[in-house]
């Protein structure tokens, strides 16, 4: 296998591992308290601004987009962090803990990359594979996943081998 292809495969595997790790870590967190986050008008403004900015933004950009200034913004960012809606990435950079559904409720100019993680069960006669149906539905909604991962068992995979679907 050529070196470039090996590198590309390792990169995809690394992205998948990061995605799964982030997913597992997020499952261990307490769910965000959106009711508390939106209880105050400024809290809602900050979350909406972050969503419209693509889910990750610098303090100064959040300040401009939300209209919430200085120490008031710091107070609300800290409060939103405590209720699990916002995370501090690095000094001065904040992100939504979960971009979905907020970046779809408050769409912005920056497109949000979408990854699809699906499951492939055993083949059912005269029915298309679940991942293909889902990706078709997503595309009808205007969402095009930048990465597609399909998990299955060896047994289920064996039932699809002769169909040439490219699942390996």
FIKEPA-533014 format. One record per residue: residue in one letter; x, y, z of N, C-alpha, C in turn; residue number from 1. Coordinates in nm, 3 decimals, padded with zeros to 5 digits, always signed. Layout:
% FIKEPA-533014
{res a&n_x X&n_y Y&n_z Z&ca_x X&ca_y Y&ca_z Z&c_x X&c_y Y&c_z Z&n NUM}
...
//
This chain:
% FIKEPA-533014
{res x&n_x +00.086&n_y -00.118&n_z +00.000&ca_x +00.000&ca_y +00.000&ca_z +00.000&c_x +00.090&c_y +00.124&c_z +00.000&n 1}
{res x&n_x +00.064&n_y +00.221&n_z -00.090&ca_x +00.146&ca_y +00.343&ca_z -00.097&c_x +00.141&c_y +00.421&c_z +00.035&n 2}
{res x&n_x +00.250&n_y +00.493&n_z +00.061&ca_x +00.265&ca_y +00.569&ca_z +00.185&c_x +00.153&c_y +00.671&c_z +00.201&n 3}
{res x&n_x +00.119&n_y +00.741&n_z +00.093&ca_x +00.014&ca_y +00.844&ca_z +00.100&c_x -00.120&c_y +00.782&c_z +00.140&n 4}
{res x&n_x -00.149&n_y +00.665&n_z +00.088&ca_x -00.275&ca_y +00.598&ca_z +00.121&c_x -00.276&c_y +00.551&c_z +00.266&n 5}
{res x&n_x -00.160&n_y +00.501&n_z +00.313&ca_x -00.148&ca_y +00.461&ca_z +00.454&c_x -00.169&c_y +00.581&c_z +00.546&n 6}
{res x&n_x -00.108&n_y +00.694&n_z +00.509&ca_x -00.121&ca_y +00.816&ca_z +00.589&c_x -00.267&c_y +00.861&c_z +00.594&n 7}
{res x&n_x -00.334&n_y +00.855&n_z +00.480&ca_x -00.475&ca_y +00.895&ca_z +00.473&c_x -00.562&c_y +00.804&c_z +00.560&n 8}
{res x&n_x -00.533&n_y +00.674&n_z +00.556&ca_x -00.608&ca_y +00.578&ca_z +00.637&c_x -00.587&c_y +00.603&c_z +00.786&n 9}
{res x&n_x -00.460&n_y +00.629&n_z +00.825&ca_x -00.430&ca_y +00.658&ca_z +00.966&c_x -00.500&c_y +00.785&c_z +01.011&n 10}
{res x&n_x -00.503&n_y +00.886&n_z +00.923&ca_x -00.570&ca_y +01.012&ca_z +00.956&c_x -00.719&c_y +00.990&c_z +00.979&n 11}
{res x&n_x -00.783&n_y +00.912&n_z +00.889&ca_x -00.927&ca_y +00.883&ca_z +00.905&c_x -00.952&c_y +00.806&c_z +01.034&n 12}
{res x&n_x -00.863&n_y +00.711&n_z +01.065&ca_x -00.879&ca_y +00.634&ca_z +01.188&c_x -00.863&c_y +00.725&c_z +01.310&n 13}
{res x&n_x -00.767&n_y +00.817&n_z +01.305&ca_x -00.747&ca_y +00.910&ca_z +01.416&c_x -00.870&c_y +00.999&c_z +01.434&n 14}
{res x&n_x -00.928&n_y +01.048&n_z +01.324&ca_x -01.049&ca_y +01.130&ca_z +01.334&c_x -01.165&c_y +01.049&c_z +01.394&n 15}
{res x&n_x -01.178&n_y +00.926&n_z +01.350&ca_x -01.285&ca_y +00.840&ca_z +01.403&c_x -01.264&c_y +00.816&c_z +01.552&n 16}
{res x&n_x -01.141&n_y +00.786&n_z +01.594&ca_x -01.113&ca_y +00.762&ca_z +01.736&c_x -01.143&c_y +00.886&c_z +01.820&n 17}
{res x&n_x -01.108&n_y +01.005&n_z +01.768&ca_x -01.138&ca_y +01.129&ca_z +01.840&c_x -01.289&c_y +01.148&c_z +01.851&n 18}
{res x&n_x -01.361&n_y +01.120&n_z +01.742&ca_x -01.506&ca_y +01.133&ca_z +01.742&c_x -01.568&c_y +01.040&c_z +01.847&n 19}
{res x&n_x -01.526&n_y +00.914&n_z +01.849&ca_x -01.580&ca_y +00.817&ca_z +01.945&c_x -01.543&c_y +00.856&c_z +02.087&n 20}
{res x&n_x -01.419&n_y +00.900&n_z +02.109&ca_x -01.377&ca_y +00.943&ca_z +02.243&c_x -01.460&c_y +01.061&c_z +02.290&n 21}
{res x&n_x -01.477&n_y +01.162&n_z +02.203&ca_x -01.559&ca_y +01.278&ca_z +02.239&c_x -01.703&c_y +01.238&c_z +02.269&n 22}
{res x&n_x -01.754&n_y +01.144&n_z +02.190&ca_x -01.890&ca_y +01.096&ca_z +02.213&c_x -01.902&c_y +01.028&c_z +02.348&n 23}
{res x&n_x -01.806&n_y +00.941&n_z +02.382&ca_x -01.810&ca_y +00.872&ca_z +02.512&c_x -01.795&c_y +00.969&c_z +02.629&n 24}
{res x&n_x -01.705&n_y +01.066&n_z +02.615&ca_x -01.686&ca_y +01.166&ca_z +02.721&c_x -01.814&c_y +01.246&c_z +02.739&n 25}
{res x&n_x -01.877&n_y +01.283&n_z +02.629&ca_x -02.000&ca_y +01.361&ca_z +02.640&c_x -02.112&c_y +01.281&c_z +02.706&n 26}
{res x&n_x -02.111&n_y +01.150&n_z +02.688&ca_x -02.214&ca_y +01.066&ca_z +02.749&c_x -02.196&c_y +01.060&c_z +02.901&n 27}
{res x&n_x -02.074&n_y +01.082&n_z +02.950&ca_x -02.048&ca_y +01.079&ca_z +03.093&c_x -02.084&c_y +01.210&c_z +03.162&n 28}
{res x&n_x -02.094&n_y +01.317&n_z +03.085&ca_x -02.129&ca_y +01.447&ca_z +03.142&c_x -02.277&c_y +01.449&c_z +03.180&n 29}
{res x&n_x -02.308&n_y +01.537&n_z +03.274&ca_x -02.448&ca_y +01.565&ca_z +03.302&c_x -02.505&c_y +01.639&c_z +03.181&n 30}
{res x&n_x -02.630&n_y +01.617&n_z +03.148&ca_x -02.685&ca_y +01.687&ca_z +03.032&c_x -02.692&c_y +01.837&c_z +03.058&n 31}
{res x&n_x -02.676&n_y +01.918&n_z +02.954&ca_x -02.685&ca_y +02.063&ca_z +02.971&c_x -02.823&c_y +02.103&c_z +03.023&n 32}
{res x&n_x -02.825&n_y +02.205&n_z +03.105&ca_x -02.950&ca_y +02.258&ca_z +03.159&c_x -02.991&c_y +02.379&c_z +03.075&n 33}
{res x&n_x -03.056&n_y +02.353&n_z +02.963&ca_x -03.095&ca_y +02.461&ca_z +02.872&c_x -03.198&c_y +02.554&c_z +02.935&n 34}
{res x&n_x -03.284&n_y +02.502&n_z +03.020&ca_x -03.384&ca_y +02.587&ca_z +03.085&c_x -03.313&c_y +02.694&c_z +03.169&n 35}
{res x&n_x -03.211&n_y +02.653&n_z +03.242&ca_x -03.135&ca_y +02.749&ca_z +03.323&c_x -03.055&c_y +02.843&c_z +03.234&n 36}
{res x&n_x -03.000&n_y +02.790&n_z +03.126&ca_x -02.920&ca_y +02.873&ca_z +03.035&c_x -03.003&c_y +02.984&c_z +02.973&n 37}
{res x&n_x -03.129&n_y +02.953&n_z +02.938&ca_x -03.215&ca_y +03.050&ca_z +02.872&c_x -03.302&c_y +03.128&c_z +02.970&n 38}
{res x&n_x -03.285&n_y +03.104&n_z +03.100&ca_x -03.368&ca_y +03.172&ca_z +03.201&c_x -03.348&c_y +03.323&c_z +03.195&n 39}
{res x&n_x -03.228&n_y +03.368&n_z +03.165&ca_x -03.200&ca_y +03.511&ca_z +03.156&c_x -03.178&c_y +03.548&c_z +03.009&n 40}
{res x&n_x -03.227&n_y +03.663&n_z +02.974&ca_x -03.221&ca_y +03.709&ca_z +02.835&c_x -03.077&c_y +03.711&c_z +02.784&n 41}
{res x&n_x -02.985&n_y +03.762&n_z +02.864&ca_x -02.845&ca_y +03.770&ca_z +02.819&c_x -02.784&c_y +03.631&c_z +02.798&n 42}
{res x&n_x -02.824&n_y +03.535&n_z +02.879&ca_x -02.776&ca_y +03.399&ca_z +02.860&c_x -02.818&c_y +03.345&c_z +02.724&n 43}
{res x&n_x -02.943&n_y +03.369&n_z +02.691&ca_x -02.995&ca_y +03.325&ca_z +02.560&c_x -02.923&c_y +03.398&c_z +02.447&n 44}
{res x&n_x -02.896&n_y +03.526&n_z +02.464&ca_x -02.825&ca_y +03.602&ca_z +02.360&c_x -02.685&c_y +03.545&c_z +02.336&n 45}
{res x&n_x -02.618&n_y +03.510&n_z +02.445&ca_x -02.482&ca_y +03.456&ca_z +02.434&c_x -02.483&c_y +03.321&c_z +02.362&n 46}
{res x&n_x -02.575&n_y +03.233&n_z +02.400&ca_x -02.585&ca_y +03.101&ca_z +02.335&c_x -02.621&c_y +03.118&c_z +02.187&n 47}
{res x&n_x -02.715&n_y +03.205&n_z +02.159&ca_x -02.754&ca_y +03.227&ca_z +02.020&c_x -02.637&c_y +03.281&c_z +01.939&n 48}
{res x&n_x -02.562&n_y +03.376&n_z +01.996&ca_x -02.447&ca_y +03.432&ca_z +01.926&c_x -02.343&c_y +03.324&c_z +01.898&n 49}
{res x&n_x -02.315&n_y +03.241&n_z +01.997&ca_x -02.218&ca_y +03.133&ca_z +01.978&c_x -02.264&c_y +03.038&c_z +01.868&n 50}
{res x&n_x -02.392&n_y +03.005&n_z +01.867&ca_x -02.445&ca_y +02.915&ca_z +01.764&c_x -02.432&c_y +02.978&c_z +01.626&n 51}
{res x&n_x -02.465&n_y +03.105&n_z +01.615&ca_x -02.457&ca_y +03.173&ca_z +01.485&c_x -02.313&c_y +03.188&c_z +01.437&n 52}
{res x&n_x -02.220&n_y +03.188&n_z +01.532&ca_x -02.077&ca_y +03.200&ca_z +01.497&c_x -02.016&c_y +03.062&c_z +01.467&n 53}
{res x&n_x -02.097&n_y +02.960&n_z +01.462&ca_x -02.047&ca_y +02.827&ca_z +01.426&c_x -02.019&c_y +02.736&c_z +01.544&n 54}
{res x&n_x -02.053&n_y +02.781&n_z +01.665&ca_x -02.037&ca_y +02.696&ca_z +01.782&c_x -01.908&c_y +02.717&c_z +01.858&n 55}
{res x&n_x -01.812&n_y +02.787&n_z +01.799&ca_x -01.684&ca_y +02.818&ca_z +01.864&c_x -01.648&c_y +02.961&c_z +01.828&n 56}
{res x&n_x -01.612&n_y +03.042&n_z +01.930&ca_x -01.580&ca_y +03.182&ca_z +01.899&c_x -01.494&c_y +03.244&c_z +02.010&n 57}
{res x&n_x -01.425&n_y +03.350&n_z +01.971&ca_x -01.347&ca_y +03.428&ca_z +02.068&c_x -01.440&c_y +03.519&c_z +02.147&n 58}
{res x&n_x -01.394&n_y +03.556&n_z +02.264&ca_x -01.471&ca_y +03.644&ca_z +02.353&c_x -01.515&c_y +03.769&c_z +02.279&n 59}
{res x&n_x -01.423&n_y +03.833&n_z +02.206&ca_x -01.457&ca_y +03.959&ca_z +02.138&c_x -01.564&c_y +03.939&c_z +02.032&n 60}
{res x&n_x -01.562&n_y +03.823&n_z +01.964&ca_x -01.664&ca_y +03.796&ca_z +01.862&c_x -01.800&c_y +03.772&c_z +01.927&n 61}
{res x&n_x -01.800&n_y +03.701&n_z +02.041&ca_x -01.926&ca_y +03.677&ca_z +02.114&c_x -01.982&c_y +03.810&c_z +02.162&n 62}
{res x&n_x -01.894&n_y +03.897&n_z +02.209&ca_x -01.934&ca_y +04.029&ca_z +02.258&c_x -02.003&c_y +04.108&c_z +02.146&n 63}
{res x&n_x -01.943&n_y +04.110&n_z +02.028&ca_x -02.001&ca_y +04.184&ca_z +01.915&c_x -02.134&c_y +04.122&c_z +01.871&n 64}
{res x&n_x -02.137&n_y +03.989&n_z +01.859&ca_x -02.255&ca_y +03.923&ca_z +01.807&c_x -02.373&c_y +03.923&c_z +01.903&n 65}
{res x&n_x -02.344&n_y +03.921&n_z +02.034&ca_x -02.453&ca_y +03.911&ca_z +02.133&c_x -02.499&c_y +04.046&c_z +02.185&n 66}
{res x&n_x -02.409&n_y +04.145&n_z +02.181&ca_x -02.442&ca_y +04.275&ca_z +02.239&c_x -02.424&c_y +04.276&c_z +02.391&n 67}
{res x&n_x -02.380&n_y +04.165&n_z +02.448&ca_x -02.352&ca_y +04.156&ca_z +02.592&c_x -02.204&c_y +04.189&c_z +02.608&n 68}
{res x&n_x -02.174&n_y +04.284&n_z +02.696&ca_x -02.039&ca_y +04.339&ca_z +02.705&c_x -01.965&c_y +04.303&c_z +02.833&n 69}
{res x&n_x -01.831&n_y +04.305&n_z +02.822&ca_x -01.739&ca_y +04.301&ca_z +02.935&c_x -01.769&c_y +04.202&c_z +03.046&n 70}
{res x&n_x -01.776&n_y +04.255&n_z +03.169&ca_x -01.795&ca_y +04.169&ca_z +03.286&c_x -01.930&c_y +04.098&c_z +03.286&n 71}
{res x&n_x -02.029&n_y +04.158&n_z +03.222&ca_x -02.160&ca_y +04.092&ca_z +03.212&c_x -02.147&c_y +03.967&c_z +03.125&n 72}
{res x&n_x -02.071&n_y +03.978&n_z +03.017&ca_x -02.048&ca_y +03.862&ca_z +02.931&c_x -01.970&c_y +03.755&c_z +03.006&n 73}
{res x&n_x -01.867&n_y +03.795&n_z +03.079&ca_x -01.789&ca_y +03.698&ca_z +03.158&c_x -01.881&c_y +03.625&c_z +03.255&n 74}
{res x&n_x -01.967&n_y +03.698&n_z +03.324&ca_x -02.061&ca_y +03.638&ca_z +03.418&c_x -02.148&c_y +03.533&c_z +03.348&n 75}
{res x&n_x -02.203&n_y +03.567&n_z +03.233&ca_x -02.293&ca_y +03.474&ca_z +03.163&c_x -02.217&c_y +03.355&c_z +03.104&n 76}
{res x&n_x -02.097&n_y +03.377&n_z +03.054&ca_x -02.018&ca_y +03.264&ca_z +03.004&c_x -01.984&c_y +03.167&c_z +03.117&n 77}
{res x&n_x -01.948&n_y +03.221&n_z +03.234&ca_x -01.921&ca_y +03.135&ca_z +03.350&c_x -02.046&c_y +03.058&c_z +03.392&n 78}
{res x&n_x -02.159&n_y +03.126&n_z +03.392&ca_x -02.285&ca_y +03.062&ca_z +03.430&c_x -02.322&c_y +02.953&c_z +03.330&n 79}
{res x&n_x -02.305&n_y +02.982&n_z +03.201&ca_x -02.335&ca_y +02.884&ca_z +03.097&c_x -02.239&c_y +02.764&c_z +03.103&n 80}
{res x&n_x -02.118&n_y +02.791&n_z +03.146&ca_x -02.022&ca_y +02.681&ca_z +03.165&c_x -02.066&c_y +02.592&c_z +03.281&n 81}
{res x&n_x -02.112&n_y +02.652&n_z +03.390&ca_x -02.157&ca_y +02.575&ca_z +03.507&c_x -02.278&c_y +02.488&c_z +03.476&n 82}
{res x&n_x -02.368&n_y +02.534&n_z +03.387&ca_x -02.488&ca_y +02.456&ca_z +03.356&c_x -02.465&c_y +02.361&c_z +03.237&n 83}
{res x&n_x -02.340&n_y +02.354&n_z +03.188&ca_x -02.305&ca_y +02.255&ca_z +03.089&c_x -02.339&c_y +02.287&c_z +02.945&n 84}
{res x&n_x -02.364&n_y +02.415&n_z +02.916&ca_x -02.400&ca_y +02.454&ca_z +02.779&c_x -02.277&c_y +02.502&c_z +02.702&n 85}
{res x&n_x -02.184&n_y +02.566&n_z +02.771&ca_x -02.065&ca_y +02.624&ca_z +02.709&c_x -01.940&c_y +02.563&c_z +02.774&n 86}
{res x&n_x -01.835&n_y +02.550&n_z +02.694&ca_x -01.705&ca_y +02.505&ca_z +02.746&c_x -01.600&c_y +02.608&c_z +02.707&n 87}
{res x&n_x -01.502&n_y +02.623&n_z +02.793&ca_x -01.390&ca_y +02.714&ca_z +02.763&c_x -01.284&c_y +02.630&c_z +02.693&n 88}
{res x&n_x -01.257&n_y +02.662&n_z +02.567&ca_x -01.160&ca_y +02.586&ca_z +02.488&c_x -01.018&c_y +02.622&c_z +02.530&n 89}
{res x&n_x -00.984&n_y +02.746&n_z +02.513&ca_x -00.855&ca_y +02.802&ca_z +02.555&c_x -00.885&c_y +02.941&c_z +02.607&n 90}
{res x&n_x -00.782&n_y +03.011&n_z +02.649&ca_x -00.805&ca_y +03.145&ca_z +02.702&c_x -00.873&c_y +03.232&c_z +02.596&n 91}
{res x&n_x -00.992&n_y +03.279&n_z +02.630&ca_x -01.065&ca_y +03.369&ca_z +02.542&c_x -01.145&c_y +03.302&c_z +02.432&n 92}
{res x&n_x -01.145&n_y +03.169&n_z +02.425&ca_x -01.220&ca_y +03.098&ca_z +02.322&c_x -01.321&c_y +03.007&c_z +02.390&n 93}
{res x&n_x -01.446&n_y +03.016&n_z +02.347&ca_x -01.555&ca_y +02.940&ca_z +02.407&c_x -01.626&c_y +02.860&c_z +02.298&n 94}
{res x&n_x -01.687&n_y +02.750&n_z +02.340&ca_x -01.761&ca_y +02.668&ca_z +02.244&c_x -01.886&c_y +02.614&c_z +02.309&n 95}
{res x&n_x -01.983&n_y +02.581&n_z +02.224&ca_x -02.101&ca_y +02.511&ca_z +02.272&c_x -02.060&c_y +02.368&c_z +02.300&n 96}
{res x&n_x -02.106&n_y +02.312&n_z +02.411&ca_x -02.074&ca_y +02.173&ca_z +02.442&c_x -02.136&c_y +02.083&c_z +02.335&n 97}
{res x&n_x -02.259&n_y +02.110&n_z +02.298&ca_x -02.327&ca_y +02.037&ca_z +02.191&c_x -02.371&c_y +02.138&c_z +02.087&n 98}
{res x&n_x -02.315&n_y +02.128&n_z +01.968&ca_x -02.354&ca_y +02.221&ca_z +01.862&c_x -02.494&c_y +02.188&c_z +01.811&n 99}
{res x&n_x -02.528&n_y +02.063&n_z +01.816&ca_x -02.661&ca_y +02.021&ca_z +01.773&c_x -02.747&c_y +02.014&c_z +01.898&n 100}
{res x&n_x -02.861&n_y +02.067&n_z +01.904&ca_x -02.939&ca_y +02.126&ca_z +01.796&c_x -02.922&c_y +02.278&c_z +01.784&n 101}
{res x&n_x -02.842&n_y +02.340&n_z +01.870&ca_x -02.838&ca_y +02.486&ca_z +01.875&c_x -02.795&c_y +02.551&c_z +01.744&n 102}
{res x&n_x -02.700&n_y +02.491&n_z +01.674&ca_x -02.656&ca_y +02.553&ca_z +01.548&c_x -02.757&c_y +02.534&c_z +01.436&n 103}
{res x&n_x -02.859&n_y +02.451&n_z +01.459&ca_x -02.967&ca_y +02.439&ca_z +01.362&c_x -03.085&c_y +02.526&c_z +01.404&n 104}
{res x&n_x -03.100&n_y +02.550&n_z +01.533&ca_x -03.205&ca_y +02.638&ca_z +01.583&c_x -03.168&c_y +02.783&c_z +01.550&n 105}
{res x&n_x -03.040&n_y +02.816&n_z +01.567&ca_x -02.989&ca_y +02.951&ca_z +01.538&c_x -02.885&c_y +02.941&c_z +01.427&n 106}
{res x&n_x -02.923&n_y +02.916&n_z +01.303&ca_x -02.824&ca_y +02.896&ca_z +01.197&c_x -02.745&c_y +03.023&c_z +01.170&n 107}
{res x&n_x -02.618&n_y +03.005&n_z +01.142&ca_x -02.531&ca_y +03.118&ca_z +01.112&c_x -02.478&c_y +03.109&c_z +00.972&n 108}
{res x&n_x -02.380&n_y +03.193&n_z +00.942&ca_x -02.321&ca_y +03.195&ca_z +00.809&c_x -02.221&c_y +03.083&c_z +00.791&n 109}
{res x&n_x -02.155&n_y +03.040&n_z +00.901&ca_x -02.056&ca_y +02.934&ca_z +00.891&c_x -02.126&c_y +02.798&c_z +00.891&n 110}
{res x&n_x -02.103&n_y +02.717&n_z +00.789&ca_x -02.165&ca_y +02.584&ca_z +00.790&c_x -02.101&c_y +02.496&c_z +00.898&n 111}
{res x&n_x -02.183&n_y +02.417&n_z +00.963&ca_x -02.135&ca_y +02.328&ca_z +01.068&c_x -02.107&c_y +02.192&c_z +01.005&n 112}
{res x&n_x -01.984&n_y +02.140&n_z +01.022&ca_x -01.957&ca_y +02.007&ca_z +00.966&c_x -02.043&c_y +01.903&c_z +01.036&n 113}
{res x&n_x -02.098&n_y +01.813&n_z +00.959&ca_x -02.184&ca_y +01.708&ca_z +01.011&c_x -02.119&c_y +01.574&c_z +00.985&n 114}
{res x&n_x -02.111&n_y +01.491&n_z +01.087&ca_x -02.062&ca_y +01.354&ca_z +01.071&c_x -02.179&c_y +01.261&c_z +01.096&n 115}
{res x&n_x -02.181&n_y +01.153&n_z +01.024&ca_x -02.286&ca_y +01.053&ca_z +01.044&c_x -02.223&c_y +00.927&c_z +01.101&n 116}
{res x&n_x -02.275&n_y +00.883&n_z +01.213&ca_x -02.234&ca_y +00.757&ca_z +01.274&c_x -02.357&c_y +00.668&c_z +01.274&n 117}
{res x&n_x -02.354&n_y +00.563&n_z +01.194&ca_x -02.472&ca_y +00.477&ca_z +01.180&c_x -02.443&c_y +00.333&c_z +01.213&n 118}
{res x&n_x -02.547&n_y +00.257&n_z +01.220&ca_x -02.537&ca_y +00.114&ca_z +01.247&c_x -02.592&c_y +00.037&c_z +01.129&n 119}
{res x&n_x -02.526&n_y -00.070&n_z +01.094&ca_x -02.572&ca_y -00.156&ca_z +00.986&c_x -02.610&c_y -00.290&c_z +01.045&n 120}
{res x&n_x -02.738&n_y -00.320&n_z +01.040&ca_x -02.786&ca_y -00.448&ca_z +01.090&c_x -02.782&c_y -00.554&c_z +00.981&n 121}
{res x&n_x -02.835&n_y -00.669&n_z +01.013&ca_x -02.839&ca_y -00.776&ca_z +00.914&c_x -02.933&c_y -00.738&c_z +00.800&n 122}
{res x&n_x -02.903&n_y -00.792&n_z +00.684&ca_x -02.980&ca_y -00.762&ca_z +00.564&c_x -03.122&c_y -00.815&c_z +00.577&n 123}
{res x&n_x -03.217&n_y -00.729&n_z +00.540&ca_x -03.358&ca_y -00.767&ca_z +00.534&c_x -03.395&c_y -00.763&c_z +00.385&n 124}
{res x&n_x -03.449&n_y -00.872&n_z +00.331&ca_x -03.481&ca_y -00.874&ca_z +00.188&c_x -03.569&c_y -00.754&c_z +00.147&n 125}
{res x&n_x -03.537&n_y -00.700&n_z +00.030&ca_x -03.613&ca_y -00.590&ca_z -00.031&c_x -03.610&c_y -00.460&c_z +00.049&n 126}
{res x&n_x -03.513&n_y -00.444&n_z +00.139&ca_x -03.499&ca_y -00.319&ca_z +00.214&c_x -03.358&c_y -00.268&c_z +00.196&n 127}
{res x&n_x -03.342&n_y -00.138&n_z +00.170&ca_x -03.207&ca_y -00.083&ca_z +00.156&c_x -03.138&c_y -00.075&c_z +00.293&n 128}
{res x&n_x -03.006&n_y -00.065&n_z +00.293&ca_x -02.933&ca_y -00.053&ca_z +00.419&c_x -02.973&c_y +00.076&c_z +00.493&n 129}
{res x&n_x -02.986&n_y +00.066&n_z +00.625&ca_x -03.026&ca_y +00.182&ca_z +00.706&c_x -02.938&c_y +00.304&c_z +00.684&n 130}
{res x&n_x -02.803&n_y +00.288&n_z +00.678&ca_x -02.720&ca_y +00.408&ca_z +00.658&c_x -02.751&c_y +00.481&c_z +00.528&n 131}
{res x&n_x -02.779&n_y +00.409&n_z +00.422&ca_x -02.810&ca_y +00.474&ca_z +00.294&c_x -02.942&c_y +00.551&c_z +00.302&n 132}
{res x&n_x -03.039&n_y +00.494&n_z +00.370&ca_x -03.168&ca_y +00.563&ca_z +00.386&c_x -03.147&c_y +00.691&c_z +00.466&n 133}
{res x&n_x -03.070&n_y +00.681&n_z +00.573&ca_x -03.047&ca_y +00.798&ca_z +00.660&c_x -02.972&c_y +00.908&c_z +00.586&n 134}
{res x&n_x -02.868&n_y +00.871&n_z +00.513&ca_x -02.790&ca_y +00.972&ca_z +00.441&c_x -02.877&c_y +01.038&c_z +00.333&n 135}
{res x&n_x -02.963&n_y +00.962&n_z +00.270&ca_x -03.057&ca_y +01.019&ca_z +00.173&c_x -03.150&c_y +01.120&c_z +00.240&n 136}
{res x&n_x -03.203&n_y +01.083&n_z +00.357&ca_x -03.292&ca_y +01.175&ca_z +00.431&c_x -03.217&c_y +01.301&c_z +00.473&n 137}
{res x&n_x -03.092&n_y +01.285&n_z +00.520&ca_x -03.013&ca_y +01.402&ca_z +00.559&c_x -02.990&c_y +01.494&c_z +00.439&n 138}
{res x&n_x -02.960&n_y +01.435&n_z +00.324&ca_x -02.935&ca_y +01.520&ca_z +00.206&c_x -03.062&c_y +01.593&c_z +00.163&n 139}
{res x&n_x -03.178&n_y +01.532&n_z +00.180&ca_x -03.304&ca_y +01.601&ca_z +00.148&c_x -03.326&c_y +01.721&c_z +00.239&n 140}
{res x&n_x -03.269&n_y +01.714&n_z +00.361&ca_x -03.279&ca_y +01.825&ca_z +00.456&c_x -03.167&c_y +01.927&c_z +00.438&n 141}
{res x&n_x -03.082&n_y +01.905&n_z +00.338&ca_x -02.974&ca_y +01.998&ca_z +00.311&c_x -02.848&c_y +01.973&c_z +00.392&n 142}
{res x&n_x -02.837&n_y +01.855&n_z +00.453&ca_x -02.719&ca_y +01.821&ca_z +00.533&c_x -02.638&c_y +01.717&c_z +00.458&n 143}
{res x&n_x -02.511&n_y +01.748&n_z +00.440&ca_x -02.422&ca_y +01.655&ca_z +00.372&c_x -02.308&c_y +01.621&c_z +00.467&n 144}
{res x&n_x -02.309&n_y +01.500&n_z +00.523&ca_x -02.203&ca_y +01.464&ca_z +00.618&c_x -02.065&c_y +01.471&c_z +00.555&n 145}
{res x&n_x -01.970&n_y +01.531&n_z +00.629&ca_x -01.833&ca_y +01.537&ca_z +00.580&c_x -01.760&c_y +01.407&c_z +00.610&n 146}
{res x&n_x -01.814&n_y +01.328&n_z +00.702&ca_x -01.758&ca_y +01.197&ca_z +00.735&c_x -01.873&c_y +01.102&c_z +00.763&n 147}
{res x&n_x -01.858&n_y +00.979&n_z +00.716&ca_x -01.961&ca_y +00.877&ca_z +00.738&c_x -01.893&c_y +00.755&c_z +00.798&n 148}
{res x&n_x -01.941&n_y +00.712&n_z +00.913&ca_x -01.890&ca_y +00.593&ca_z +00.980&c_x -02.007&c_y +00.499&c_z +01.004&n 149}
{res x&n_x -01.987&n_y +00.374&n_z +00.968&ca_x -02.092&ca_y +00.275&ca_z +00.986&c_x -02.034&c_y +00.161&c_z +01.069&n 150}
{res x&n_x -02.100&n_y +00.131&n_z +01.179&ca_x -02.058&ca_y +00.022&ca_z +01.267&c_x -02.150&c_y -00.097&c_z +01.247&n 151}
{res x&n_x -02.093&n_y -00.215&n_z +01.255&ca_x -02.172&ca_y -00.335&ca_z +01.240&c_x -02.101&c_y -00.451&c_z +01.307&n 152}
{res x&n_x -02.163&n_y -00.566&n_z +01.305&ca_x -02.100&ca_y -00.688&ca_z +01.357&c_x -02.051&c_y -00.771&c_z +01.238&n 153}
{res x&n_x -01.963&n_y -00.866&n_z +01.265&ca_x -01.916&ca_y -00.954&ca_z +01.158&c_x -02.033&c_y -01.033&c_z +01.099&n 154}
{res x&n_x -02.126&n_y -01.073&n_z +01.186&ca_x -02.240&ca_y -01.150&ca_z +01.138&c_x -02.325&c_y -01.068&c_z +01.041&n 155}
{res x&n_x -02.356&n_y -00.944&n_z +01.081&ca_x -02.437&ca_y -00.859&ca_z +00.995&c_x -02.364&c_y -00.826&c_z +00.865&n 156}
{res x&n_x -02.235&n_y -00.799&n_z +00.876&ca_x -02.157&ca_y -00.767&ca_z +00.757&c_x -02.160&c_y -00.883&c_z +00.658&n 157}
{res x&n_x -02.155&n_y -01.004&n_z +00.710&ca_x -02.159&ca_y -01.122&ca_z +00.624&c_x -02.285&c_y -01.130&c_z +00.540&n 158}
{res x&n_x -02.395&n_y -01.077&n_z +00.589&ca_x -02.520&ca_y -01.083&ca_z +00.513&c_x -02.522&c_y -00.983&c_z +00.398&n 159}
{res x&n_x -02.431&n_y -00.885&n_z +00.398&ca_x -02.426&ca_y -00.782&ca_z +00.294&c_x -02.312&c_y -00.803&c_z +00.195&n 160}
{res x&n_x -02.223&n_y -00.895&n_z +00.219&ca_x -02.101&ca_y -00.910&ca_z +00.139&c_x -02.125&c_y -00.920&c_z -00.011&n 161}
{res x&n_x -02.226&n_y -00.990&n_z -00.052&ca_x -02.249&ca_y -01.014&ca_z -00.196&c_x -02.318&c_y -00.898&c_z -00.266&n 162}
{res x&n_x -02.352&n_y -00.791&n_z -00.195&ca_x -02.426&ca_y -00.680&ca_z -00.255&c_x -02.338&c_y -00.571&c_z -00.314&n 163}
{res x&n_x -02.207&n_y -00.577&n_z -00.289&ca_x -02.116&ca_y -00.477&ca_z -00.344&c_x -02.139&c_y -00.337&c_z -00.293&n 164}
{res x&n_x -02.176&n_y -00.323&n_z -00.166&ca_x -02.205&ca_y -00.191&ca_z -00.110&c_x -02.079&c_y -00.117&c_z -00.065&n 165}
{res x&n_x -01.967&n_y -00.185&n_z -00.060&ca_x -01.845&ca_y -00.119&ca_z -00.018&c_x -01.822&c_y -00.120&c_z +00.132&n 166}
{res x&n_x -01.903&n_y -00.195&n_z +00.205&ca_x -01.881&ca_y -00.208&ca_z +00.348&c_x -01.774&c_y -00.315&c_z +00.369&n 167}
{res x&n_x -01.662&n_y -00.276&n_z +00.429&ca_x -01.554&ca_y -00.372&ca_z +00.453&c_x -01.509&c_y -00.370&c_z +00.596&n 168}
//
